Amino acid sequence: MEGQENFEHIKERFISADLDDKIEIYTTVQGLSVEQYKELLRYFPIKHLAELEKAMS
């Protein structure tokens, strides 16, 4: 359960972050499942997806 609590904290930070911080969180947090990464993407502004893709490459 500790992992889920940690993810909830990460998600809260992600939701309240500005675009640059969202990108940093998404690209630096380790140990999340595919489903958890997908959940974070739900809170990412779709019009800036290219910036996230660029940061990941």
N, C-alpha and C positions, 0 to 999 in steps of 0.2 A: 504493500500500500504506500510505502514511502516514495516509491518511484512516481506514482500517480500524483501524490501531493507535490512533489518537485515539478512535475509537468504542469500542474495547475498554476504554480508560481511563475513558471516560464511563460505560460499562456497569458497570464495577467500582465506581465511585463511587456509581452509582445503586443497585446491589444492596445496598451496605452503609449507605446513607443511611436516616435516619428518614423518616417520612411527609412532614413539611414540606420537608425537603431533596429528597426525590424529586419533589415537586410543583415546587419551584423549578428543579431540573435540567431536568425535562421541559418546563417552560414557557419557559425561557430559552436553552437550547442551540439553536444555529442550524446549518443546513447538513446536517442528517441526512436520509436518505432515508425514505420512507414505511415501508419494511421495517425500518429501524433504530428508528424510533419504535414500531413494532409490537413489536419485540423488547424494548424497554424496558418496554412495557406488561405483558409476561409476568411481570415482577418487581414489578408494582405490586399492592398488596392490593385485590382487586376490591370489597370492601365499602366502600372509600373512593373509589371512582371518581367519585361525585358531587362530592366536594371538588376533584378534578382538573378535572372539567368546569367547575366554577364558576371556578376559577383561570384557565382558558383563555378565559373569556368577558369 
